[in-house]
Amino acid sequence: MDSGVAEARLMIDEVENFGETAYEVSHYAMYDADGNVIGDGRYIVIWKRTDAGWKLHRDIGN
């Protein structure tokens, strides 16, 4: 937030489940105080189902 980010939005584009594993394809945008986009990108998250619920297993973004 010290770099001028006033808001960040994470938006999910696609989710698919394969039993105990799922993947999420998403994108994000960061905004300054005036509402201008100052950064954006995409990311993928791999989820694993555990006894405690779904847990993030891996993620990668660009």
PyRosetta script that sets phi, psi and omega in degrees:
from pyrosetta import init, pose_from_sequence

init()
pose = pose_from_sequence("MDSGVAEARLMIDEVENFGETAYEVSHYAMYDADGNVIGDGRYIVIWKRTDAGWKLHRDIGN")
pose.set_psi(1, -24.5)
pose.set_omega(1, 177.6)
pose.set_phi(2, -65.5)
pose.set_psi(2, -18.8)
pose.set_omega(2, -179.2)
pose.set_phi(3, -87.7)
pose.set_psi(3, 7.2)
pose.set_omega(3, 176.4)
pose.set_phi(4, 103.0)
pose.set_psi(4, 3.5)
pose.set_omega(4, 178.5)
pose.set_phi(5, -78.4)
pose.set_psi(5, 120.0)
pose.set_omega(5, 179.1)
pose.set_phi(6, -99.5)
pose.set_psi(6, -24.4)
pose.set_omega(6, -178.5)
pose.set_phi(7, -154.0)
pose.set_psi(7, 145.0)
pose.set_omega(7, 174.2)
pose.set_phi(8, -129.7)
pose.set_psi(8, 136.3)
pose.set_omega(8, 178.5)
pose.set_phi(9, -122.0)
pose.set_psi(9, 132.1)
pose.set_omega(9, 175.0)
pose.set_phi(10, -108.9)
pose.set_psi(10, 126.3)
pose.set_omega(10, -176.6)
pose.set_phi(11, -125.8)
pose.set_psi(11, 120.9)
pose.set_omega(11, -178.4)
pose.set_phi(12, -83.0)
pose.set_psi(12, 129.1)
pose.set_omega(12, 179.7)
pose.set_phi(13, -99.8)
pose.set_psi(13, -34.0)
pose.set_omega(13, -173.8)
pose.set_phi(14, -159.0)
pose.set_psi(14, 140.6)
pose.set_omega(14, 174.0)
pose.set_phi(15, -136.9)
pose.set_psi(15, 136.0)
pose.set_omega(15, 175.4)
pose.set_phi(16, -137.4)
pose.set_psi(16, 137.9)
pose.set_omega(16, -175.7)
pose.set_phi(17, -108.3)
pose.set_psi(17, 136.1)
pose.set_omega(17, 176.1)
pose.set_phi(18, -127.3)
pose.set_psi(18, 61.4)
pose.set_omega(18, -179.7)
pose.set_phi(19, 76.7)
pose.set_psi(19, -107.3)
pose.set_omega(19, -177.7)
pose.set_phi(20, -87.5)
pose.set_psi(20, -3.0)
pose.set_omega(20, -178.6)
pose.set_phi(21, -127.9)
pose.set_psi(21, 145.0)
pose.set_omega(21, 175.2)
pose.set_phi(22, -141.3)
pose.set_psi(22, 156.1)
pose.set_omega(22, 173.3)
pose.set_phi(23, -125.9)
pose.set_psi(23, 153.0)
pose.set_omega(23, -179.4)
pose.set_phi(24, -129.8)
pose.set_psi(24, 127.6)
pose.set_omega(24, 174.1)
pose.set_phi(25, -108.7)
pose.set_psi(25, 124.1)
pose.set_omega(25, -172.8)
pose.set_phi(26, -143.2)
pose.set_psi(26, 173.4)
pose.set_omega(26, 173.2)
pose.set_phi(27, -139.5)
pose.set_psi(27, 163.5)
pose.set_omega(27, -178.6)
pose.set_phi(28, -137.7)
pose.set_psi(28, 159.6)
pose.set_omega(28, 173.5)
pose.set_phi(29, -142.2)
pose.set_psi(29, 142.9)
pose.set_omega(29, 176.6)
pose.set_phi(30, -116.9)
pose.set_psi(30, 140.1)
pose.set_omega(30, -174.1)
pose.set_phi(31, -124.6)
pose.set_psi(31, 148.5)
pose.set_omega(31, 172.8)
pose.set_phi(32, -87.4)
pose.set_psi(32, -178.3)
pose.set_omega(32, -176.6)
pose.set_phi(33, -63.8)
pose.set_psi(33, -22.3)
pose.set_omega(33, 178.8)
pose.set_phi(34, -89.7)
pose.set_psi(34, -0.1)
pose.set_omega(34, 179.9)
pose.set_phi(35, 88.1)
pose.set_psi(35, 8.4)
pose.set_omega(35, 178.4)
pose.set_phi(36, -82.0)
pose.set_psi(36, 139.2)
pose.set_omega(36, 176.1)
pose.set_phi(37, -71.1)
pose.set_psi(37, 123.5)
pose.set_omega(37, 179.6)
pose.set_phi(38, -115.5)
pose.set_psi(38, 1.3)
pose.set_omega(38, 176.2)
pose.set_phi(39, -176.0)
pose.set_psi(39, 146.4)
pose.set_omega(39, 176.3)
pose.set_phi(40, -157.2)
pose.set_psi(40, 165.9)
pose.set_omega(40, 179.8)
pose.set_phi(41, 179.1)
pose.set_psi(41, -174.0)
pose.set_omega(41, -179.0)
pose.set_phi(42, -125.0)
pose.set_psi(42, 158.4)
pose.set_omega(42, 176.4)
pose.set_phi(43, -153.2)
pose.set_psi(43, 159.0)
pose.set_omega(43, 176.3)
pose.set_phi(44, -126.2)
pose.set_psi(44, 136.3)
pose.set_omega(44, 177.8)
pose.set_phi(45, -122.7)
pose.set_psi(45, 135.0)
pose.set_omega(45, 172.4)
pose.set_phi(46, -104.2)
pose.set_psi(46, 127.2)
pose.set_omega(46, -179.6)
pose.set_phi(47, -110.1)
pose.set_psi(47, 146.5)
pose.set_omega(47, 174.7)
pose.set_phi(48, -123.9)
pose.set_psi(48, 135.9)
pose.set_omega(48, 177.0)
pose.set_phi(49, -83.2)
pose.set_psi(49, 129.8)
pose.set_omega(49, 177.8)
pose.set_phi(50, -123.0)
pose.set_psi(50, 176.5)
pose.set_omega(50, 176.1)
pose.set_phi(51, -62.0)
pose.set_psi(51, -24.7)
pose.set_omega(51, -179.7)
pose.set_phi(52, -92.5)
pose.set_psi(52, 2.9)
pose.set_omega(52, -179.6)
pose.set_phi(53, 114.2)
pose.set_psi(53, -170.9)
pose.set_omega(53, -179.9)
pose.set_phi(54, -74.1)
pose.set_psi(54, 131.8)
pose.set_omega(54, -179.4)
pose.set_phi(55, -127.1)
pose.set_psi(55, 141.0)
pose.set_omega(55, 174.9)
pose.set_phi(56, -63.4)
pose.set_psi(56, 127.0)
pose.set_omega(56, -178.4)
pose.set_phi(57, -104.9)
pose.set_psi(57, -45.1)
pose.set_omega(57, 178.7)
pose.set_phi(58, -148.3)
pose.set_psi(58, 150.7)
pose.set_omega(58, 169.0)
pose.set_phi(59, -147.7)
pose.set_psi(59, 153.6)
pose.set_omega(59, 178.5)
pose.set_phi(60, -147.8)
pose.set_psi(60, 141.4)
pose.set_omega(60, -179.6)
pose.set_phi(61, -141.9)
pose.set_psi(61, 163.6)
pose.set_omega(61, 174.7)
pose.set_phi(62, -148.2)
pose.dump_pdb("model.pdb")
